[in-house]
Amino acid sequence: MQFPSLSQLIPILQTAIGPVILISGVGLILLTMTNRLGQTVNRIRNLNDNLTKANATDRIKVLAQIQILFRRARLIRLAISLAAASALIVSVLIIVLFFMALWQIEIAWIIALLFIVSMACLIFSLIVFLYDVNRSLAALALELSGDEPPDRQNLANDKNI
């Protein structure tokens, strides 16, 4: 096998490096999501510290908030996992593009499949992230409404805490 000359290698590198822009964008999305996860985890820790000082009524409210925040943290974790999978698949796509161009192999369906799977992961990640944002606003509305917290039976039966 003969390696390409420098003048032939430069367009190959340009083709393979193009999807790096996508990785950069996904990286910024991941930064936002991890910050949101960190804030959620810190809020859970703060509420957990307040749990020991709370009276019976406040304890139920705090447990309900922890429950909601824990569910949101799991949603954010799922969104982060999907976004990270998208970036990893794009990385594989870059390697595949480079080797296909280097070895002059044309199997377009592999490139298309990797790109489609990467975009599907990113789309689902963003959908889950938007769902979390909506859940956080719904939880805030519930907290501000002053409604009674869920009854103790529902909290005791929830296996997510």
Secondary structure by P-SEA (a helix, b strand, c coil): cccccaaaaaaaaaaaacaaaaaaaaaaaaaaaaaaaaaaaaaaaaaaaacccccaaaaaaaaaaaaaaaaaaaaaaaaaaaaaaaaaaaaaaaaaaaaaaaacccaaaaaaaaaaaaaaaaaaaaaaaaaaaaaaaaaaaaaaaccccccaaaaaacccc
